[in-house]
Amino acid sequence: MSELEGFFGEDGAAGRQLENYRLRPQQLEMAHAVSSAISERKHLIVEAGTGVGKSLGYLVPAVLTAIPQGRRVLVSTQTLSLQDQLIQKDIPWLQSVISGGFRAEVAKGRSNYVAPRRLEAAMQGATDASVEPETAEQLRQILHSLRQRGAEGTKQEIFPTPAYDIWEQVQSEHGNCLGRACGHFDDDCPYHAARRRLQDADIIVVNHSLYLADLVLRSKGAKILPDHDIAIFDEAHSLEAVALEHFGARLTKRMVRLLLMRLHRRHKGLGFLQYVNRADEARRLCGEVEDAADVFFEGVSQFCVGPRGIREIADENQIQDCLTPVLRDLAAEMSDLKLDCGSQEQETEFQSYITRVDGMVEALQTILRPSAEARTVHWAESRMRGAAVSIQSKPLKVSETLKELLFDRVGTVILTSATLATGRQGGLDFFARSIGGTESEKLQLGSPFEYEKNVRLRVPTWLNEPSNDEDYEQRCANAVLGYLEHSQGGAFILFTSYDFMNRIRDRIAQRLEDLGFPIFVQGEEMPRAMMIREFQKSNNSVLFGTDSFWQGVDVKGDKLRLVIIARLPFSVPTAPLQKARARLVEEEGGKAFRDLALPEAIIRFKQGFGRLIRTETDSGTVVVLDTRIRNKFYGRAFLDAIPRVPIIED
């Protein structure tokens, strides 16, 4: 404890090394709580408001408390930006100011690494006259990057980024690895070199998806990550959503097409099977799979016909499965070819493809045959006029699985984020239940920023409650335009629906263009990171966003001075997952609105509200177009969950 006081004190390491450093009591309180949890091998949930400095709030006690005891720490994040901040900025700085030293590494998923053996094979195949020059050039670029001094052999080091189908030919894969039988294993295999570095690390930074994959493998006697008994989850608000995705099943038309592109491109004569002897039947079956996939996913699209393009799969007879039989035929044919392929390398390639085809069959069987006993929900989606078609299933809850695989097996689990609580005090119970951490210690820390001074929350009460009629839509567009003209842009407009977002954009786009405000709209091909970079190039940009823009997006300074929240972010109650989870809450004696819909919406609202203030000097306005925040009994719960700010009714 005295070490923590010394580090964070005005005359400590932080004060001496950081310009304009000022002690934040919330950060020191968090560090004490994390240190105690590590020492006493307890679990801890901490909501640390914006500006607390939670990264150092958990890293410093981890270094001072865990590492001297010889205990390894894994830090898991959701976004790449935070992962980069930890491994490139926060941790190197700590290594420079804390005596004794410690080693830190970042763990990436296996598919991020190039496999030298597979790259060699792809380069040899690129000499074929039928291979496009662009493909050969990209393979040469990958080889060039791999040979650079200090290169780790990752996709992120290659510029420009290789095309998806080309990278898949050369990436490291579990099913395609020869292990010690590979000539590159000891000397120049990037993936295995990275694994060896992890074994020597005191702190390992990972992402939530990779960590969850490791949890599942450990339950089966295998593992990806080194052993550890301290796990820290930053951006923990997203852990449940990642777990729901990870523990479910999903199959899309694109997934089938990408596999077939690697095996055999029917009209171009390219792919793995092109260079396999006696593979005529396998190539023919690839064509049958392609045709069957077109028919199957067209059937899925027809099944989903409706305004939302989404429909629950209630029994196994609702969607005709013409895809499973031909996939099984393809797997059987490739199994026969594998027996006579003549080389270990080709046998490994065959097994990798067979495993992927078998995985698709398993997904089809799981999703198209729902079982009430399994406590899962199954549905089909057809988005973007049928261009994105999928079937999927998810568990109704992940709390029991996470309790068994995580909280019962890892000595200390620490979960932190700026948005975990559903109220100012005692509001962490909902989050704790959702992820199986009900026995954790809990701590809520407010923000050190002066929200009352720097933020105004405005509600245009003349709008009335949200509805789907034309009059409301026009009034909403008028309100958005009025606030944008007053702020002169510099705004995020956050929606809960793509359709509503696009309709509002269509109504005001011409006026914004006349005003000279650059417009950025989510879903129009530009990647999220590029949208943010372009947004910051102008002082009056306007960004229309949904889903991912409610969280994990930082724009500091006066480039962003207005956040408009179109509607309180309640999940669609008729969506299959939400509907099934609500039904389960009622069956267990709860109230679906009170115990599920409302707390979920409050946390998401906090995330949207939090986009505005990212530094101590930021200021601006949050506008909530949804008058239910003032008129409904539950509106007070949303206001109680955010920092106290002046509320102005327009």
SEROTI-444197 format. One record per residue (C-alpha): x, y, z; chain. Coordinates in Angstrom, 1 decimal, decimal comma. Example, Ala and Ser with C-alpha at 12.3 -4.5 7.8 and 13.67 -1.06 7.14 Angstrom:
<recs>
X; Y; Z; cadena
12,3; -4,5; 7,8; A
13,7; -1,1; 7,1; A
</recs>
This chain:
<recs>
X; Y; Z; cadena
0,0; 0,0; 0,0; A
2,8; 2,4; 0,8; A
4,4; 1,7; -2,6; A
1,1; 2,7; -4,3; A
0,9; 5,9; -2,2; A
4,5; 6,6; -3,2; A
4,0; 5,9; -6,9; A
0,8; 8,0; -7,3; A
1,8; 10,8; -4,9; A
2,8; 14,2; -6,1; A
6,5; 13,4; -5,4; A
6,2; 9,8; -6,6; A
7,2; 8,2; -9,9; A
4,1; 9,4; -11,6; A
4,5; 13,0; -10,4; A
8,2; 13,1; -11,3; A
7,8; 11,6; -14,8; A
4,5; 13,0; -16,1; A
4,2; 16,7; -17,0; A
1,3; 18,5; -15,3; A
0,6; 15,4; -13,2; A
-2,2; 15,7; -10,6; A
-3,1; 13,1; -8,0; A
-6,6; 11,6; -8,8; A
-8,1; 10,2; -5,6; A
-10,3; 7,8; -7,7; A
-7,2; 6,3; -9,4; A
-5,4; 5,7; -6,1; A
-8,6; 4,1; -4,6; A
-8,9; 1,8; -7,6; A
-5,2; 0,9; -7,3; A
-5,7; 0,0; -3,6; A
-8,7; -2,2; -4,4; A
-6,9; -4,0; -7,2; A
-3,9; -4,6; -5,0; A
-6,1; -6,0; -2,3; A
-7,9; -8,3; -4,7; A
-4,6; -9,7; -6,0; A
-3,1; -10,2; -2,5; A
-6,3; -11,9; -1,2; A
-7,0; -13,8; -4,4; A
-10,5; -12,3; -4,7; A
-12,5; -11,1; -7,7; A
-13,2; -7,4; -8,2; A
-15,6; -5,3; -10,4; A
-14,7; -1,6; -10,7; A
-16,6; 1,0; -12,6; A
-14,0; 3,8; -13,2; A
-15,5; 6,9; -14,7; A
-13,9; 8,7; -17,7; A
-10,6; 10,4; -16,6; A
-9,9; 8,1; -13,7; A
-6,9; 6,6; -15,5; A
-8,0; 3,0; -15,1; A
-5,1; 1,5; -17,1; A
-2,5; 2,6; -14,6; A
-5,1; 2,0; -11,9; A
-4,7; -1,8; -12,5; A
-1,3; -2,0; -14,1; A
0,7; -0,4; -11,3; A
-0,7; -2,7; -8,5; A
-0,4; -5,7; -10,8; A
3,3; -4,9; -11,3; A
4,0; -4,0; -7,6; A
1,9; -6,8; -6,1; A
1,6; -9,8; -8,5; A
5,0; -9,9; -10,3; A
7,1; -9,9; -7,1; A
5,1; -13,0; -6,1; A
5,9; -14,7; -9,5; A
2,3; -14,5; -10,6; A
1,6; -13,9; -14,3; A
-1,0; -11,3; -15,3; A
-3,2; -11,4; -18,4; A
-4,9; -8,2; -19,5; A
-7,8; -8,6; -21,9; A
-9,3; -5,7; -24,0; A
-12,0; -5,5; -26,6; A
-10,6; -2,7; -28,9; A
-7,4; -2,7; -30,8; A
-6,8; 1,0; -29,9; A
-6,7; 0,2; -26,2; A
-4,5; -2,8; -26,8; A
-2,1; -0,6; -28,7; A
-2,2; 2,0; -25,9; A
-1,2; -0,6; -23,3; A
1,6; -2,3; -25,2; A
3,0; 0,8; -26,9; A
2,6; 3,5; -24,3; A
1,5; 2,6; -20,8; A
3,5; -0,6; -20,2; A
6,8; 0,7; -21,8; A
6,5; 3,8; -19,6; A
6,0; 1,6; -16,5; A
9,0; -0,5; -17,4; A
11,1; 2,7; -17,5; A
10,0; 4,0; -14,1; A
9,6; 0,9; -12,0; A
12,8; -0,7; -10,7; A
13,3; -4,5; -11,0; A
11,9; -4,7; -14,5; A
9,2; -7,0; -16,0; A
8,5; -8,5; -19,4; A
5,3; -7,8; -21,3; A
4,1; -9,3; -24,6; A
0,9; -9,0; -26,7; A
-0,8; -12,3; -27,7; A
-2,5; -12,3; -31,1; A
-4,8; -14,9; -32,6; A
-2,9; -17,5; -34,7; A
-4,4; -16,2; -38,0; A
-2,5; -13,0; -37,6; A
0,8; -14,8; -38,3; A
2,3; -15,9; -41,6; A
3,2; -19,6; -41,9; A
6,6; -19,8; -43,8; A
5,9; -23,3; -45,1; A
2,5; -22,2; -46,5; A
4,0; -19,0; -48,0; A
6,6; -21,1; -49,8; A
3,9; -23,3; -51,3; A
1,9; -20,3; -52,3; A
4,9; -18,7; -54,0; A
5,6; -21,9; -55,9; A
2,0; -22,0; -57,1; A
2,2; -18,3; -58,1; A
4,5; -19,3; -61,0; A
1,5; -20,9; -62,7; A
0,5; -18,9; -65,8; A
-3,1; -18,9; -64,6; A
-2,3; -17,0; -61,4; A
-3,1; -13,3; -61,6; A
-0,1; -10,9; -61,5; A
-1,6; -9,0; -58,6; A
-1,8; -12,2; -56,5; A
1,9; -13,0; -57,2; A
2,8; -9,4; -56,3; A
1,0; -9,6; -52,9; A
2,7; -12,8; -52,1; A
6,1; -11,2; -52,8; A
5,2; -8,3; -50,6; A
4,4; -10,7; -47,7; A
7,7; -12,4; -48,2; A
9,5; -9,1; -48,2; A
7,9; -8,0; -45,0; A
8,7; -11,3; -43,3; A
12,4; -10,9; -44,1; A
12,7; -7,4; -42,6; A
14,9; -7,1; -39,6; A
12,8; -7,2; -36,4; A
9,7; -8,4; -38,2; A
7,4; -10,6; -36,2; A
5,7; -12,0; -39,2; A
2,2; -10,5; -38,6; A
-0,4; -9,3; -41,0; A
-0,3; -5,9; -39,4; A
3,3; -5,3; -40,5; A
2,3; -5,6; -44,2; A
1,4; -2,6; -46,3; A
-0,8; -2,5; -48,2; A
-2,8; -5,1; -46,3; A
-3,1; -8,4; -48,3; A
-6,4; -9,4; -49,8; A
-8,5; -11,7; -47,6; A
-8,3; -14,7; -49,9; A
-4,5; -14,3; -50,4; A
-3,8; -14,0; -46,7; A
-5,8; -17,1; -46,0; A
-3,4; -19,1; -48,2; A
-0,4; -18,2; -46,1; A
-1,7; -17,6; -42,5; A
-0,8; -19,9; -39,7; A
-3,6; -22,3; -38,8; A
-3,9; -25,0; -36,1; A
-5,1; -27,7; -38,6; A
-2,4; -26,7; -41,1; A
0,6; -26,9; -38,7; A
3,2; -29,7; -38,9; A
4,6; -28,8; -35,5; A
8,1; -30,0; -34,8; A
8,0; -31,9; -38,1; A
8,1; -28,6; -40,0; A
11,5; -27,3; -41,0; A
10,6; -23,8; -39,9; A
9,5; -24,7; -36,4; A
12,7; -23,9; -34,5; A
14,2; -21,2; -36,6; A
11,8; -18,8; -38,4; A
8,1; -19,7; -37,6; A
6,6; -16,4; -36,4; A
3,7; -18,0; -34,5; A
5,8; -20,4; -32,5; A
8,4; -17,7; -31,8; A
5,6; -15,6; -30,4; A
4,4; -18,5; -28,3; A
7,9; -18,9; -26,8; A
8,0; -15,2; -26,0; A
4,7; -15,5; -24,1; A
6,2; -18,2; -21,8; A
8,7; -15,7; -20,5; A
6,3; -12,8; -20,1; A
5,1; -11,4; -16,7; A
2,2; -9,4; -18,4; A
0,4; -10,6; -21,5; A
-2,1; -8,4; -23,3; A
-4,8; -10,2; -25,2; A
-8,3; -9,6; -26,6; A
-11,6; -10,9; -25,2; A
-12,2; -13,3; -28,1; A
-8,8; -15,0; -27,8; A
-9,1; -15,2; -24,0; A
-12,5; -16,9; -24,3; A
-11,2; -19,3; -26,9; A
-8,5; -20,3; -24,4; A
-11,1; -20,8; -21,7; A
-13,0; -23,3; -23,9; A
-9,8; -25,2; -24,8; A
-8,8; -25,4; -21,2; A
-12,1; -27,1; -20,3; A
-11,1; -29,8; -22,9; A
-7,5; -30,2; -21,7; A
-5,7; -27,9; -24,2; A
-4,8; -24,2; -24,2; A
-3,6; -21,3; -26,3; A
-2,3; -18,9; -23,6; A
0,2; -19,6; -20,8; A
-1,0; -20,5; -17,4; A
-1,9; -17,6; -15,1; A
-4,0; -16,9; -12,0; A
-4,7; -13,2; -12,5; A
-7,0; -12,0; -15,3; A
-7,8; -8,3; -15,8; A
-10,6; -7,4; -18,2; A
-10,6; -3,8; -19,4; A
-13,6; -2,7; -21,5; A
-15,4; -5,4; -19,5; A
-18,8; -4,0; -20,5; A
-18,4; -5,9; -23,8; A
-17,4; -9,3; -22,2; A
-21,0; -10,7; -22,2; A
-21,6; -9,8; -25,8; A
-18,3; -11,4; -26,9; A
-19,1; -14,5; -24,9; A
-22,6; -14,8; -26,4; A
-21,0; -14,7; -29,9; A
-18,2; -17,0; -28,9; A
-20,3; -19,7; -27,3; A
-22,8; -19,7; -30,2; A
-22,8; -21,0; -33,8; A
-23,0; -19,1; -37,0; A
-23,0; -19,8; -40,8; A
-23,1; -17,2; -43,6; A
-23,2; -17,4; -47,3; A
-19,9; -15,5; -47,4; A
-18,2; -18,1; -45,2; A
-19,2; -20,9; -47,6; A
-18,0; -18,8; -50,6; A
-14,7; -18,0; -49,0; A
-14,0; -21,7; -48,3; A
-14,8; -22,6; -51,9; A
-12,5; -19,9; -53,2; A
-9,7; -21,5; -51,4; A
-10,6; -25,0; -52,6; A
-11,6; -24,5; -56,2; A
-12,8; -21,5; -58,2; A
-15,1; -23,1; -60,7; A
-14,8; -20,5; -63,4; A
-11,1; -19,6; -63,0; A
-9,6; -23,1; -62,3; A
-7,7; -21,9; -59,2; A
-7,5; -23,1; -55,7; A
-5,9; -25,9; -53,6; A
-7,6; -28,7; -55,6; A
-6,2; -27,4; -58,9; A
-2,8; -28,9; -58,0; A
-4,1; -32,2; -56,6; A
-4,0; -35,4; -58,7; A
-7,2; -37,2; -59,3; A
-9,3; -34,4; -57,8; A
-11,8; -34,1; -60,6; A
-14,7; -35,4; -58,4; A
-13,7; -33,1; -55,5; A
-13,7; -30,1; -57,9; A
-17,1; -31,2; -59,2; A
-18,5; -31,4; -55,7; A
-17,2; -27,9; -55,0; A
-19,5; -26,7; -57,8; A
-22,4; -28,7; -56,3; A
-21,7; -27,1; -52,9; A
-21,7; -23,6; -54,5; A
-25,0; -24,3; -56,2; A
-26,6; -25,8; -53,1; A
-25,4; -22,8; -51,0; A
-27,1; -20,4; -53,5; A
-30,4; -22,4; -53,1; A
-30,1; -22,8; -49,3; A
-29,4; -19,1; -48,6; A
-32,1; -18,0; -51,0; A
-34,4; -20,1; -49,0; A
-33,1; -18,4; -45,8; A
-33,8; -15,0; -47,4; A
-37,4; -16,0; -48,3; A
-37,8; -17,3; -44,7; A
-36,8; -13,8; -43,4; A
-39,1; -11,8; -45,6; A
-40,4; -8,9; -43,5; A
-39,5; -5,3; -42,5; A
-36,6; -6,3; -40,2; A
-35,2; -9,2; -42,2; A
-34,9; -11,4; -39,1; A
-36,9; -14,4; -37,9; A
-36,6; -17,0; -35,2; A
-36,0; -20,6; -36,2; A
-38,5; -22,5; -33,9; A
-38,3; -26,0; -35,3; A
-36,2; -28,1; -37,7; A
-38,7; -28,1; -40,5; A
-38,8; -24,4; -41,2; A
-35,8; -24,2; -43,5; A
-35,0; -26,8; -46,1; A
-31,5; -28,1; -45,7; A
-30,1; -28,9; -49,1; A
-26,5; -27,9; -48,1; A
-25,6; -30,6; -45,5; A
-25,6; -33,6; -47,9; A
-23,3; -32,1; -50,4; A
-20,9; -30,8; -47,8; A
-20,7; -34,3; -46,3; A
-20,0; -35,7; -49,8; A
-17,2; -33,1; -50,3; A
-15,7; -34,0; -46,9; A
-15,8; -37,7; -47,7; A
-14,2; -37,2; -51,1; A
-11,4; -35,1; -49,6; A
-10,8; -37,7; -46,9; A
-10,2; -40,3; -49,7; A
-7,8; -38,0; -51,5; A
-5,9; -37,4; -48,3; A
-5,1; -41,1; -47,9; A
-3,3; -41,1; -51,3; A
-1,8; -37,6; -51,3; A
1,8; -38,7; -50,8; A
3,2; -35,9; -48,6; A
2,7; -34,8; -45,0; A
2,3; -31,2; -46,1; A
-0,6; -32,0; -48,5; A
-2,2; -34,3; -45,9; A
-2,2; -31,5; -43,4; A
-3,8; -29,2; -45,9; A
-6,5; -31,7; -46,7; A
-7,2; -32,2; -43,0; A
-7,6; -28,5; -42,4; A
-10,2; -28,2; -45,2; A
-12,0; -31,3; -44,0; A
-12,2; -29,9; -40,5; A
-13,6; -26,6; -41,9; A
-16,3; -28,4; -43,9; A
-17,2; -30,6; -41,0; A
-17,5; -27,4; -38,9; A
-20,0; -26,0; -41,3; A
-22,0; -29,3; -41,2; A
-22,0; -29,1; -37,4; A
-23,1; -25,5; -37,5; A
-26,0; -26,4; -39,8; A
-27,1; -29,2; -37,6; A
-26,9; -27,1; -34,4; A
-28,7; -24,0; -35,8; A
-31,4; -25,7; -37,8; A
-32,4; -28,1; -35,0; A
-33,3; -26,0; -32,0; A
-33,8; -27,7; -28,7; A
-35,7; -26,2; -25,7; A
-33,5; -28,1; -23,3; A
-30,4; -26,4; -24,6; A
-31,5; -22,9; -23,5; A
-30,4; -21,4; -26,8; A
-32,1; -19,2; -29,4; A
-31,8; -19,8; -33,1; A
-32,6; -17,3; -35,9; A
-32,0; -16,3; -39,5; A
-31,1; -12,9; -40,9; A
-31,2; -11,3; -44,3; A
-29,7; -7,8; -44,3; A
-28,8; -5,3; -47,0; A
-31,4; -6,6; -49,5; A
-30,3; -10,2; -49,1; A
-26,5; -9,5; -49,6; A
-25,8; -10,5; -46,0; A
-27,6; -13,8; -45,2; A
-26,9; -15,8; -42,1; A
-28,2; -18,4; -39,7; A
-27,0; -18,4; -36,1; A
-27,7; -19,5; -32,5; A
-26,6; -18,1; -29,2; A
-27,0; -19,2; -25,6; A
-29,7; -17,3; -23,6; A
-27,1; -16,5; -20,9; A
-23,4; -17,0; -20,4; A
-23,2; -16,4; -16,6; A
-23,1; -20,1; -15,6; A
-20,4; -20,9; -18,2; A
-18,2; -18,0; -17,3; A
-18,6; -18,8; -13,6; A
-17,4; -22,3; -14,2; A
-14,6; -21,7; -16,7; A
-13,4; -18,3; -15,4; A
-14,3; -17,3; -11,9; A
-14,0; -20,8; -10,4; A
-10,7; -21,5; -12,0; A
-8,7; -18,2; -12,0; A
-7,5; -16,9; -8,6; A
-8,2; -13,2; -9,2; A
-10,5; -11,8; -11,9; A
-10,7; -8,0; -12,2; A
-13,3; -6,4; -14,5; A
-13,3; -2,7; -15,2; A
-14,9; -0,1; -17,5; A
-16,3; 3,3; -17,4; A
-19,8; 1,9; -18,1; A
-20,8; -1,0; -15,9; A
-23,3; 0,3; -13,4; A
-27,0; 1,0; -13,8; A
-27,1; 3,7; -11,1; A
-24,8; 6,0; -9,1; A
-24,6; 3,7; -6,1; A
-25,1; -0,1; -5,8; A
-25,6; -0,4; -9,6; A
-23,1; -3,1; -10,4; A
-25,4; -6,1; -9,5; A
-26,9; -6,4; -13,0; A
-23,4; -6,6; -14,6; A
-22,2; -9,0; -12,0; A
-25,1; -11,4; -12,6; A
-24,8; -11,2; -16,4; A
-21,2; -12,4; -16,4; A
-21,3; -14,9; -13,5; A
-19,3; -12,7; -11,1; A
-21,8; -12,3; -8,3; A
-19,3; -13,1; -5,6; A
-16,9; -10,3; -6,7; A
-16,1; -7,3; -4,6; A
-17,6; -4,1; -6,2; A
-16,4; -0,6; -6,4; A
-17,9; 2,5; -8,2; A
-15,7; 5,5; -8,8; A
-16,9; 8,6; -10,4; A
-15,1; 10,8; -12,9; A
-12,7; 13,5; -11,8; A
-13,9; 15,7; -14,7; A
-16,1; 18,7; -14,1; A
-19,2; 17,6; -16,0; A
-21,5; 20,1; -14,3; A
-19,3; 22,9; -15,6; A
-18,5; 21,5; -19,1; A
-21,6; 19,6; -20,3; A
-25,2; 20,5; -21,0; A
-27,9; 18,0; -21,6; A
-30,8; 19,2; -23,7; A
-34,2; 17,6; -24,5; A
-36,5; 19,1; -27,2; A
-39,8; 18,4; -25,4; A
-41,8; 19,6; -28,4; A
-40,9; 16,4; -30,2; A
-43,2; 14,1; -28,2; A
-42,4; 10,4; -27,8; A
-40,8; 8,5; -30,7; A
-43,1; 7,0; -33,3; A
-42,9; 5,6; -36,8; A
-45,1; 8,2; -38,5; A
-43,9; 10,6; -41,2; A
-44,7; 13,7; -39,0; A
-42,4; 12,5; -36,2; A
-39,6; 11,7; -38,6; A
-39,8; 15,2; -40,1; A
-39,9; 16,8; -36,7; A
-36,9; 14,7; -35,6; A
-35,0; 15,7; -38,8; A
-35,8; 19,4; -38,1; A
-34,5; 19,1; -34,5; A
-31,3; 17,4; -35,6; A
-30,7; 20,1; -38,3; A
-31,4; 22,9; -35,8; A
-28,9; 21,7; -33,3; A
-26,3; 21,1; -36,0; A
-26,7; 24,6; -37,3; A
-26,3; 26,0; -33,8; A
-23,1; 24,0; -33,1; A
-21,8; 24,4; -36,7; A
-21,3; 20,7; -37,0; A
-18,7; 18,9; -34,9; A
-21,3; 16,3; -34,1; A
-22,0; 12,6; -33,6; A
-25,6; 11,5; -34,2; A
-26,2; 8,1; -32,6; A
-29,1; 5,9; -33,7; A
-30,4; 2,5; -32,7; A
-31,6; 1,6; -36,2; A
-29,8; 1,8; -39,6; A
-33,2; 2,4; -41,4; A
-34,1; 5,4; -39,2; A
-30,5; 6,8; -39,4; A
-30,6; 6,7; -43,2; A
-34,1; 8,3; -43,4; A
-33,0; 11,2; -41,2; A
-29,8; 11,6; -43,2; A
-31,8; 11,7; -46,4; A
-34,0; 14,5; -45,1; A
-31,2; 16,8; -44,1; A
-28,2; 15,8; -46,3; A
-28,8; 18,5; -48,9; A
-29,0; 21,2; -46,2; A
-25,7; 19,9; -44,6; A
-24,1; 19,9; -48,0; A
-25,2; 23,5; -48,5; A
-23,7; 24,5; -45,2; A
-20,4; 22,8; -46,1; A
-20,5; 20,2; -43,4; A
-18,7; 17,0; -44,3; A
-21,0; 14,0; -43,8; A
-19,9; 10,5; -42,7; A
-22,4; 7,7; -42,5; A
-21,8; 4,3; -41,0; A
-22,3; 1,4; -43,4; A
-21,3; 3,2; -46,5; A
-18,1; 1,2; -47,1; A
-15,6; 3,5; -45,3; A
-14,1; 1,6; -42,3; A
-14,8; 3,0; -38,8; A
-11,2; 4,0; -38,1; A
-11,0; 5,9; -41,4; A
-14,3; 7,6; -40,7; A
-12,9; 8,9; -37,4; A
-9,7; 10,1; -39,0; A
-11,6; 11,9; -41,7; A
-14,1; 13,3; -39,2; A
-11,2; 15,0; -37,3; A
-9,8; 16,7; -40,4; A
-12,6; 19,3; -40,3; A
-14,1; 21,5; -37,5; A
-17,7; 21,0; -38,7; A
-18,0; 17,3; -39,6; A
-21,2; 15,4; -38,9; A
-21,1; 11,6; -38,3; A
-24,2; 9,4; -38,5; A
-23,5; 6,2; -36,5; A
-25,2; 3,2; -34,9; A
-24,0; 0,1; -33,1; A
-20,3; 0,4; -32,7; A
-20,2; 4,2; -32,5; A
-21,9; 4,2; -29,1; A
-18,7; 2,9; -27,5; A
-14,9; 2,7; -28,0; A
-14,6; 5,8; -30,2; A
-12,5; 8,7; -28,9; A
-12,4; 12,2; -30,4; A
-10,7; 14,6; -28,1; A
-11,0; 18,4; -28,2; A
-13,5; 20,7; -29,9; A
-13,7; 18,6; -33,1; A
-16,6; 16,9; -31,3; A
-18,8; 19,3; -29,3; A
-22,2; 17,9; -29,9; A
-23,6; 14,3; -29,4; A
-27,2; 13,7; -30,4; A
-28,9; 10,5; -29,2; A
-31,9; 9,9; -31,4; A
-33,7; 7,4; -29,1; A
-33,1; 5,8; -25,8; A
-31,2; 2,6; -26,8; A
-33,6; -0,1; -25,9; A
-33,1; -3,4; -27,7; A
-35,8; -4,4; -30,2; A
-38,1; -6,5; -28,0; A
-39,2; -8,7; -30,9; A
-35,6; -9,6; -31,9; A
-35,2; -13,4; -31,4; A
-32,3; -13,1; -28,8; A
-33,9; -10,3; -26,8; A
-37,4; -12,0; -26,9; A
-36,0; -15,3; -25,8; A
-33,9; -13,8; -23,0; A
-36,9; -11,8; -21,8; A
-39,0; -15,0; -21,7; A
-36,3; -16,7; -19,6; A
-36,2; -13,7; -17,1; A
-40,0; -14,1; -16,7; A
-39,8; -17,8; -16,2; A
-37,2; -17,3; -13,5; A
-39,5; -15,0; -11,6; A
-38,2; -11,6; -12,8; A
-39,6; -8,8; -14,8; A
-38,3; -8,5; -18,4; A
-38,4; -4,7; -18,6; A
-37,1; -4,0; -15,1; A
-34,4; -6,8; -15,0; A
-33,2; -6,9; -18,6; A
-34,4; -4,3; -21,1; A
-33,9; -1,2; -18,8; A
-30,5; -2,0; -17,3; A
-29,1; -2,9; -20,8; A
-30,4; 0,4; -22,2; A
-29,0; 2,4; -19,3; A
-25,5; 1,0; -19,8; A
-25,6; 1,7; -23,6; A
-27,0; 5,2; -23,0; A
-24,0; 5,9; -20,7; A
-21,7; 4,7; -23,5; A
-23,3; 7,1; -26,0; A
-23,2; 10,0; -23,5; A
-19,6; 9,2; -22,8; A
-18,5; 9,9; -26,4; A
-18,5; 13,7; -25,7; A
-16,0; 14,1; -22,9; A
-12,7; 12,3; -23,3; A
-10,3; 14,8; -21,6; A
-10,4; 17,3; -18,7; A
-10,8; 20,2; -21,0; A
-13,5; 18,8; -23,4; A
-16,9; 20,5; -23,3; A
-20,1; 20,4; -25,3; A
-23,7; 19,4; -25,4; A
-25,6; 16,1; -25,4; A
-29,0; 16,2; -26,9; A
-31,5; 13,4; -26,2; A
-34,3; 13,6; -28,8; A
-36,3; 11,0; -26,9; A
-38,7; 12,8; -24,5; A
-39,3; 9,6; -22,5; A
-36,2; 10,5; -20,6; A
-38,3; 13,3; -18,9; A
-41,9; 12,0; -19,2; A
-41,6; 8,3; -18,2; A
-41,2; 6,8; -14,8; A
-38,0; 5,1; -15,9; A
-36,4; 8,3; -17,4; A
-35,0; 9,2; -14,0; A
-33,0; 5,9; -14,0; A
-31,1; 7,1; -17,2; A
-30,3; 10,5; -15,7; A
-29,2; 9,0; -12,4; A
-26,7; 6,7; -14,2; A
-24,7; 9,6; -15,8; A
-22,7; 12,3; -14,1; A
-24,8; 15,2; -12,8; A
-25,2; 17,9; -15,5; A
-27,6; 20,8; -16,1; A
-30,7; 19,6; -18,0; A
-32,3; 22,1; -20,3; A
-35,8; 21,5; -21,8; A
-36,0; 23,1; -25,2; A
</recs>
